[in-house]
């Protein structure tokens, strides 16, 4: 009887392993190949991957041959010998320096996605005044902006309040970018301790290094986007969730629930998707062990409830309905499509095919941006070819997959900075990548191959050198040019030495890009230079409202932003 039971268990384990491997192969194919319609396109991508990887492999073999005598030590022991506190201090300050340099010199202290960053900054400035909204200007039609909700009685950002609460501290200090810089650098420390709690110190060290070297991490952290706050809060929530399961400390579940509740107030969809596997595991433990986890569950649920009430109160204050988000109030003839789910929204119909195409686009971006390698998910995929695996290997990856599935229902794939919609899952992906690398080294250790261990280490170094010498320079140039073109009109206006002015933004051809200028307006609209919509003959109304100002019209072609012209006009 025992023999039969053991045989069944072995077959079930093999079945799970086979399914895992098949799914990983499918996941890799989806994230690397452009489509499956043409064998030729698949062959081209395989050739491209070979052309990039093969030189790195050859260089790794040559370096291993030369250096194996000098590097003849156990890689695992070498990682263990790194002092955690020295690694964390170095990682934190290197992160601060790298993000600061990117923010100032590449992003030029400007905005890569002004429509979103405008909304967050507007909210943060409003919160810094101790308010949730401001009263609209009497001539509010001149100052309506993308992602800013304007009603007859209120003006407020369309996003939940979580990120703006953190950004507010940067506003109060006088440098908003300080908030994401500090939060992102702290996230590295949280990732280290999360990996340590879930696995061990060795995995934690490699995870922190992988996160620090990730282009997705460094570039996104240089913006004012909410992904930085969301990643920090979700990572911290998961860290204290695991601590909750391991200890009887009453504040662990409360902190975990608070962090995930505040993350929900930052990016609700991402928080729900990434938290489902943790919630399912918690419920499983609750039913299995009951009393052991009931108190923890109550504390977790209580803290989560507090922030849910905060979310509902914020909605009610701004929209008049606790279950109607500001996001749902915003929309115009251009972006009525900015809604979630399949169906027709304004002039756009979103369906499964379009959602699946967006998913492939973002998975390919992830494969590039995660580490900047020719195949950044290499070690994540490698991990699932080994058996047995840790329960967190499944929970972390399931959270990531659920996030991918959640964005099937979103109409837009994004435009810049890689897979921004998947950024919150970075914490899981860098840890799983570290796990995959260490599993490979462990496998090689089992073969007692000094050459193999050294070669694996050198190959990983080569991958990061490829990223630093090729991927980073390319993306730095692309980002600088992208931002500079959008910053040029504002520079041109300031170069005219315009002061105490109203600048009406006009177009040679249509579009709503003019709204992006309004990120420079304060909520109170009391700036030295105010940007306003050019409403033709109605401009007289605003000029009469500000009789002591200077007036300009800036004509800009949406496709030639750097060639705009500024004209002085009289009232």
C-alpha positions in Angstrom: 0.0 0.0 0.0 2.8 2.4 0.9 4.6 1.6 -2.3 1.5 2.5 -4.3 1.0 5.7 -2.4 4.7 6.6 -2.9 4.4 5.9 -6.6 1.4 8.1 -6.9 3.1 10.9 -5.1 6.1 10.6 -7.4 3.9 10.7 -10.5 2.1 13.8 -9.2 5.3 15.6 -8.5 6.6 14.7 -11.9 3.3 16.0 -13.4 3.6 19.3 -11.6 7.3 19.6 -12.7 6.4 18.8 -16.4 3.6 21.4 -16.3 5.9 24.0 -14.8 8.5 23.4 -17.4 6.0 23.6 -20.3 4.6 26.8 -18.9 8.0 28.3 -18.6 8.8 27.4 -22.2 5.6 29.1 -23.3 6.3 32.1 -21.1 9.8 32.5 -22.6 8.4 32.1 -26.1 5.8 34.8 -25.5 8.3 37.2 -24.1 10.9 36.8 -26.8 9.4 36.0 -30.1 7.4 38.7 -31.9 4.7 36.3 -33.1 4.1 32.7 -34.0 2.7 33.3 -37.4 5.9 33.0 -39.3 8.7 30.4 -38.7 11.0 32.9 -40.4 10.4 35.5 -37.8 11.1 33.0 -35.0 14.3 31.9 -36.8 15.4 35.5 -37.1 14.9 36.1 -33.4 16.8 32.9 -32.5 19.6 34.1 -34.8 19.6 37.5 -33.1 19.7 35.9 -29.6 22.6 33.6 -30.8 24.5 36.6 -32.2 24.2 38.4 -28.9 24.8 35.4 -26.5 27.4 33.5 -28.4 30.2 36.2 -28.1 29.4 36.4 -24.4 29.7 32.6 -24.1 33.0 32.6 -26.0 34.4 35.4 -23.9 33.3 33.7 -20.7 35.0 30.4 -21.8 38.2 32.3 -22.6 38.2 34.2 -19.4 37.4 31.0 -17.4 40.4 29.3 -19.1 42.7 32.1 -18.2 41.4 32.9 -14.7 40.2 29.6 -13.3 43.4 29.1 -11.3 43.2 32.5 -9.8 39.4 32.2 -9.1 39.5 28.6 -7.9 37.2 28.9 -5.0 33.6 28.1 -4.2 31.3 30.8 -5.6 28.7 30.1 -2.9 31.3 30.7 -0.2 32.5 33.9 -1.9 28.9 35.2 -1.8 28.5 34.2 1.9 31.7 36.1 2.8 30.2 39.4 1.7 29.2 41.4 4.8 25.4 42.2 4.6 25.7 45.6 6.2 28.5 46.7 3.8 26.5 45.4 0.8 23.3 47.3 1.9 25.2 50.5 2.7 26.9 50.4 -0.7 23.7 49.4 -2.6 21.8 52.3 -0.9 24.3 55.0 -1.7 25.0 53.7 -5.2 21.3 53.7 -5.9 21.0 57.3 -4.6 23.9 58.4 -6.8 22.7 56.5 -9.9 19.1 57.7 -9.7 20.2 61.3 -8.9 22.5 61.3 -12.0 19.9 59.8 -14.3 17.2 62.2 -12.9 19.3 65.3 -13.4 21.4 64.6 -16.6 19.2 62.1 -18.5 15.7 63.1 -17.5 16.9 66.7 -17.1 14.8 67.2 -14.0 11.8 67.0 -16.4 9.0 64.7 -17.0 8.9 61.7 -19.4 5.2 61.1 -19.0 3.9 64.6 -18.1 0.3 63.6 -18.2 0.6 61.1 -15.3 3.4 63.0 -13.5 1.4 66.2 -13.7 -1.5 64.5 -11.9 0.6 63.1 -9.1 2.5 66.4 -8.7 -0.7 68.4 -8.7 -2.1 66.1 -6.0 1.1 66.3 -3.9 1.1 70.1 -4.1 -2.6 70.2 -3.1 -1.9 67.8 -0.1 1.0 70.0 0.9 -1.5 72.8 1.4 -3.5 70.6 3.7 -6.3 70.1 1.2 -7.7 67.2 -0.9 -8.9 69.5 -3.8 -8.9 73.1 -4.8 -11.6 75.4 -6.2 -11.6 75.8 -10.0 -10.6 79.0 -11.7 -13.6 81.1 -12.8 -12.4 80.6 -16.3 -11.5 76.9 -15.8 -11.8 75.9 -19.4 -8.4 77.6 -20.1 -6.7 75.4 -17.6 -8.2 72.0 -18.1 -5.4 69.4 -18.3 -5.0 65.7 -19.0 -5.5 63.5 -15.9 -6.7 66.5 -13.9 -10.4 66.3 -13.1 -12.1 69.7 -13.3 -15.7 70.1 -12.1 -17.7 73.3 -11.4 -16.7 73.1 -7.7 -13.5 71.0 -7.5 -10.2 70.4 -9.2 -8.2 67.2 -8.3 -5.9 64.5 -9.8 -7.6 61.4 -11.2 -5.4 58.9 -9.4 -5.7 57.4 -5.8 -3.9 59.4 -3.1 -1.2 57.0 -2.0 1.7 58.1 -4.2 0.9 61.8 -3.8 1.1 61.4 0.0 4.8 60.3 -0.4 5.5 62.9 -3.1 4.1 65.6 -0.8 7.2 65.4 1.4 9.4 66.1 -1.5 7.2 69.1 -2.4 7.4 70.4 1.2 11.2 70.1 1.1 11.2 71.9 -2.2 12.5 69.1 -4.4 9.7 66.6 -5.3 12.2 64.1 -6.9 13.7 63.5 -3.5 10.8 61.3 -2.5 11.0 58.6 -5.3 14.9 58.7 -5.0 14.8 57.9 -1.3 11.9 55.5 -1.5 13.5 53.5 -4.4 16.8 53.3 -2.6 15.0 52.0 0.5 13.3 49.4 -1.7 16.7 47.7 -2.3 17.0 47.1 1.4 13.4 45.8 1.6 14.1 43.4 -1.3 17.2 42.1 0.6 15.3 41.4 3.8 12.4 39.9 1.9 14.7 37.5 0.0 16.4 36.6 3.3 13.1 35.9 5.1 11.8 33.8 2.2 15.1 32.0 1.4 18.5 32.8 2.8 21.2 35.4 3.1 22.9 34.3 -0.1 19.8 34.8 -2.2 19.2 38.1 -0.4 22.6 39.5 -1.4 22.3 38.4 -5.1 18.7 39.8 -5.2 19.9 43.3 -3.9 22.7 43.4 -6.5 20.3 42.3 -9.3 17.8 45.0 -8.4 20.5 47.7 -8.2 21.7 46.8 -11.7 18.2 46.6 -13.3 17.6 49.4 -15.9 13.9 49.1 -15.2 14.6 49.9 -11.5 17.0 52.8 -12.1 15.1 54.5 -15.0 11.7 54.3 -13.4 13.0 55.5 -10.0 14.2 58.7 -11.8 10.6 59.7 -12.6 7.6 61.0 -10.5 5.5 57.9 -11.4 3.6 56.0 -8.8 5.3 52.7 -9.6 8.2 53.6 -7.2 5.9 54.0 -4.2 3.8 50.9 -5.2 6.9 48.7 -5.5 8.2 49.8 -2.1 4.9 49.3 -0.3 4.2 45.9 -1.9 7.7 44.7 -1.1 7.4 45.9 2.5 4.0 44.3 2.8 5.2 41.0 1.6 8.3 41.1 3.9 6.1 41.6 7.0 3.6 39.0 5.6 6.3 36.3 5.8 7.4 37.6 9.2 3.8 37.2 10.3 3.9 33.5 9.4 7.2 33.0 11.2 6.6 34.8 14.5 4.0 35.6 17.1 4.8 39.3 17.0 1.4 41.2 16.9 2.7 44.2 14.9 4.0 42.2 11.9 0.5 41.4 10.5 -0.6 45.0 11.2 2.4 46.5 9.3 1.8 44.0 6.5 -1.8 44.9 6.1 -1.1 48.6 6.4 1.6 48.5 3.7 -0.7 46.6 1.3 -3.6 48.8 2.2 -1.6 51.9 1.3 -0.3 50.2 -1.8 -4.0 49.7 -2.7 -4.4 53.4 -2.3 -1.5 53.8 -4.8 -2.1 51.3 -7.6 -5.2 49.2 -6.7 -5.2 46.8 -9.6 -1.5 45.9 -9.2 -1.8 45.4 -5.5 -4.8 43.1 -5.8 -3.2 41.0 -8.6 0.2 40.6 -6.7 -1.5 39.9 -3.3 -3.9 37.2 -4.4 -1.4 34.3 -4.0 -0.4 35.6 -0.5 -4.1 35.9 0.5 -4.9 32.4 -0.8 -2.0 30.9 1.2 -3.0 32.8 4.3 -6.6 31.5 4.0 -5.3 28.0 3.5 -3.2 28.2 6.7 -6.2 29.8 8.6 -8.4 26.9 7.7 -5.8 24.3 8.3 -4.4 25.5 11.6 -7.3 27.8 12.7 -6.4 29.2 16.1 -2.7 29.6 15.3 -3.5 32.2 12.6 -6.8 33.7 13.6 -5.4 36.5 15.7 -2.9 37.3 12.9 -5.6 37.3 10.4 -7.7 39.8 12.5 -4.8 42.2 12.9 -4.0 42.0 9.2 -7.6 42.5 8.2 -8.0 45.4 10.7 -5.1 47.4 9.2 -6.2 46.6 5.7 -9.7 47.8 6.6 -8.4 51.1 7.9 -6.8 52.0 4.6 -9.9 50.7 2.7 -11.9 53.2 4.6 -9.4 55.9 3.7 -9.7 54.9 0.0 -13.5 55.2 0.2 -13.5 58.5 2.1 -11.2 60.0 -0.5 -13.5 58.9 -3.3 -16.6 60.2 -1.5 -15.0 63.6 -0.8 -14.0 64.1 -4.4 -16.7 62.4 -6.4 -19.6 62.3 -4.0 -19.7 58.4 -4.2 -17.4 56.2 -2.1 -17.4 53.6 -4.8 -16.6 56.0 -7.7 -13.0 56.7 -8.1 -11.7 60.1 -9.5 -10.3 58.0 -12.3 -13.9 57.3 -13.5 -14.8 60.9 -13.6 -12.0 61.9 -15.9 -12.3 61.6 -19.7 -12.8 63.7 -22.8 -13.3 63.2 -26.4 -9.7 61.9 -26.7 -9.5 59.6 -23.7 -12.9 58.2 -23.0 -11.2 55.0 -23.9 -9.2 55.3 -20.6 -11.3 52.6 -18.9 -10.7 49.0 -17.7 -12.2 45.9 -19.3 -13.2 44.6 -22.7 -15.8 46.5 -24.6 -16.3 49.8 -26.4 -15.1 53.0 -24.6 -15.7 56.1 -26.6 -14.1 55.7 -30.0 -12.1 52.5 -29.1 -13.1 48.9 -28.7 -10.8 46.7 -26.5 -11.0 43.0 -26.9 -9.0 39.9 -26.1 -6.8 40.0 -29.3 -5.7 43.6 -28.5 -5.1 42.7 -24.9 -3.0 39.7 -25.8 -1.0 41.8 -28.2 -0.4 44.4 -25.5 0.7 41.5 -23.2 3.3 40.3 -25.8 4.6 43.8 -26.2 5.1 44.3 -22.5 6.6 40.8 -21.9 9.2 41.6 -24.7 9.9 44.9 -23.0 10.3 43.1 -19.7 12.8 40.7 -21.4 14.9 43.7 -22.4 14.5 46.1 -19.4 14.7 43.7 -16.4 18.5 43.5 -16.6 19.3 44.9 -20.1 20.5 41.4 -21.2 19.7 39.8 -24.6 17.3 37.6 -22.5 16.7 39.1 -19.1 14.3 36.4 -17.8 17.0 33.7 -18.4 17.5 32.9 -14.8 13.8 33.1 -13.9 13.1 30.5 -16.5 16.1 28.4 -15.5 14.8 28.2 -11.9 11.8 26.2 -12.8 13.8 23.4 -14.5 15.0 22.4 -11.0 13.1 20.4 -8.5 12.1 20.5 -5.7 11.2 24.2 -5.4 10.4 26.5 -2.4 6.7 27.4 -1.9 7.7 31.1 -2.4 9.0 30.2 -5.9 5.4 29.4 -6.8 3.8 32.2 -4.9 6.0 35.0 -6.3 5.7 33.8 -9.8 2.0 33.3 -9.5 1.7 36.9 -8.4 3.6 38.1 -11.4 1.5 36.0 -13.8 -1.7 37.3 -12.3 -0.5 40.9 -12.8 0.2 40.0 -16.5 -3.3 38.6 -16.8 -4.9 41.7 -15.1 -3.4 43.9 -17.8 -5.0 41.9 -20.6 -8.0 44.0 -19.8 -6.2 47.4 -20.1 -6.4 49.1 -23.5 -3.0 50.7 -23.6 0.5 48.9 -23.7 2.4 52.0 -22.6 4.9 53.9 -24.5 8.2 54.5 -22.7 10.5 53.0 -20.0 9.8 49.4 -20.8 7.1 47.3 -19.0 5.8 50.1 -16.6 2.6 48.2 -16.0 4.6 45.2 -14.7 7.1 47.3 -12.7 5.5 46.4 -9.3 6.4 42.8 -9.8 10.2 43.7 -10.0 10.6 42.6 -6.4 9.5 39.0 -7.3 11.4 38.8 -10.6 14.8 39.9 -9.2 14.5 37.4 -6.3 13.5 34.6 -8.7 16.4 35.6 -11.0 18.8 35.3 -8.0 17.3 32.0 -7.1 17.7 30.7 -10.7 21.4 31.7 -10.8 22.1 30.1 -7.4 20.3 27.0 -8.4 22.5 26.7 -11.5 25.6 27.2 -9.4 24.3 24.7 -6.9 23.8 22.2 -9.7 27.3 22.8 -11.0 28.6 22.5 -7.4 27.0 19.1 -7.3 29.0 18.1 -10.3 32.2 19.2 -8.4 33.2 21.4 -11.4 35.5 24.3 -10.4 35.6 25.3 -14.0 31.9 25.3 -14.3 31.4 27.4 -11.2 33.9 30.0 -12.4 32.4 30.0 -15.9 28.9 30.6 -14.5 30.1 33.5 -12.5 32.0 35.0 -15.3 29.1 34.5 -17.7 26.8 36.5 -15.4 29.4 39.3 -15.1 29.5 39.3 -19.0 25.7 39.7 -19.2 25.8 42.7 -16.9 28.8 44.2 -18.9 26.7 43.8 -22.0 23.9 45.7 -20.2 26.2 48.5 -19.0 28.1 48.9 -22.3 25.3 48.5 -24.8 21.8 48.6 -23.3 22.4 51.5 -20.9 24.0 53.8 -23.4 21.3 53.2 -26.0 18.4 53.8 -23.5 20.2 56.8 -22.0 20.4 58.4 -25.4 16.8 57.5 -26.3 15.5 58.9 -23.0 17.5 62.1 -23.2 16.3 62.8 -26.8 12.7 61.9 -25.9 12.7 64.3 -22.9 14.7 67.0 -24.6 12.2 67.3 -27.5 9.4 67.7 -25.0 11.3 70.1 -22.9 12.4 72.3 -25.8 9.2 74.4 -26.1 9.3 75.3 -22.4 13.0 76.3 -22.7 12.2 78.4 -25.7 9.5 80.3 -23.8 11.8 80.9 -20.8 14.6 82.1 -23.2 12.3 84.9 -24.3 12.7 86.3 -20.8 8.9 86.3 -20.5 7.7 87.3 -17.0 4.4 87.9 -15.4 3.0 86.3 -18.5 0.2 84.2 -19.8 1.2 81.9 -22.7 -1.6 80.5 -24.8 -0.6 77.2 -26.2 -1.8 76.7 -29.8 -1.3 74.1 -32.5 -0.4 74.3 -36.2 -2.3 71.0 -36.3 -4.6 69.3 -33.9 -4.1 67.2 -30.8 -4.2 67.5 -27.0 -0.5 67.7 -26.4 -0.8 71.3 -25.2 -2.1 69.9 -22.0 1.4 68.7 -21.2 2.5 72.3 -20.8 0.2 72.7 -17.8 2.4 70.6 -15.5 4.2 73.9 -15.0 1.2 75.6 -13.5 0.7 75.4 -9.7 -2.7 74.4 -8.3 -3.3 78.0 -7.3 -2.4 79.3 -10.8 -0.3 82.1 -9.3 2.9 81.4 -11.3 5.1 84.0 -13.0 4.3 82.3 -16.3 0.9 80.6 -16.7 0.2 78.2 -19.5 -3.3 78.2 -20.9 -5.3 76.7 -23.7 -5.6 78.9 -26.8 -9.4 79.3 -27.2 -9.2 81.9 -30.0 -11.6 84.8 -29.5 -12.3 83.7 -25.9 -8.7 84.5 -25.0 -9.9 88.0 -24.3 -11.8 86.8 -21.2 -8.6 85.5 -19.6 -6.7 88.6 -20.6 -9.3 90.8 -19.0 -9.2 88.7 -15.9 -5.4 89.3 -15.7 -5.1 92.9 -17.0 -1.6 93.5 -15.7 0.0 90.5 -17.3 2.0 90.1 -20.6 0.4 87.8 -23.2 1.9 85.4 -25.7 0.7 82.7 -28.1 3.0 79.7 -28.6 2.3 77.9 -31.9 3.7 74.4 -31.9 3.3 71.5 -34.3 2.7 68.3 -32.4 5.1 66.4 -34.6 7.8 69.1 -34.5 7.8 70.2 -30.9 11.2 71.8 -31.1 10.1 74.2 -33.9 7.4 76.2 -32.0 7.2 80.0 -32.2 6.4 82.5 -29.5 4.4 85.6 -30.4 3.7 88.6 -28.2 0.1 89.8 -28.4 -1.7 92.8 -26.9 -5.0 93.0 -25.2 
